[in-house]
């Protein structure tokens, strides 16, 4: 187990070094913006690969720290930032997986101390996981600032304004949330009735008359049909 922890520590240091090289070797703001967009896409449920956890807020925070650790490189306008951005995402995920296992190198022969280490490790993982909790206005402000910073290159690569892209994405999310709230309210209107008959009546009440009649004819007791 300790050897696994040592290997994880080596992997953590190696991926962090590689990540720093990718970020500081390019225009860090361009890379950061694209990784942040990937995070927003994951939050919206539009991630390309559902088998991977995807970008979390704490991933973006690591990139922010790395970006601030060196002077910003000048954007030459010819670099395709999709490659460095994807490399950063892959390295961030590998780095996070390695970090979660580094506690194993501290294991001792004391089972009580080892149990404490494992508990601390779990708490650390949970803390990383809930770092994604943010106020909506903070997420919107962050996305607006990033879109303004990469407006020119985004237009060149995708032929649209990043600000427009974020606006459409946020509006889509807001629309889905409104529809979900409305749907849940409708479900509560009939699911909380005291009898099955009352539930069916409440369920069919907002529906098209022909559809309501079809459902009631199939579900209501014979004596109540058409009542």
C-alpha positions, 0 to 999 in steps of 0.5 A: 500500500505504501508503494502505491502511495509512493507511485501516486506521489511520483505521478502527481508531481510528474503530471503537475510538472507537465501541466505547468509546462503546457499552461506556461508554454502557451497563452495561459488565459487562452488555455484557462478559458477553454478548460473553463468552457469545458467545465460549463459544458459538463455542468450543463450535461453536455460533456462529450465523454460521459465515462470521465468525470470531466472538469471540476471547479477545483481543476480550473482553480489549479490552472488559475494558480499555474497561469498566475505563476508565470508572465503571460505569453503573447498570443501569436494568433496561429496556435490551435488552443484545442490541443493544449486545452485538451492536454490540460484537461487530461493532465488535470484528471490524472493529477487529481486521481494521483493526488487522492492516493498520495495519503497511502505513502504515509501508512504505518504499522499503527491501525488507529493512525492509518484509520485516521489517515484514511478518514482525512483522505476521504474528507479531503476528497469530499472537500474537493468535490464540493468546491463546485458549489458557487452562487449563480451570479459568480459563475456568470461573472466568471464566464463573462470575464473569460469570454471577453478575454478570448473574444478575438481567437474564439471568433476566429476558431468558431465563427461566433462570439463567445459572449453570445455562446455563453448567453445562449447556454445560460438561457438554455439552462434557465429554460430547462430549469423553469420547465423542470420546476413547472413539471415538478409542480404539475406532478405534485398537483396530482400525486398528493391527492388522497385517492386514486380516483382524485389522482386520475382526475387531477392528472387529466385536468390540464390535458387535451379533452380527447387525451383526458377522455382516453386516459379516464376511459382506460383507468377510471372505474366504469361507474365514474367514466364520463362523470 
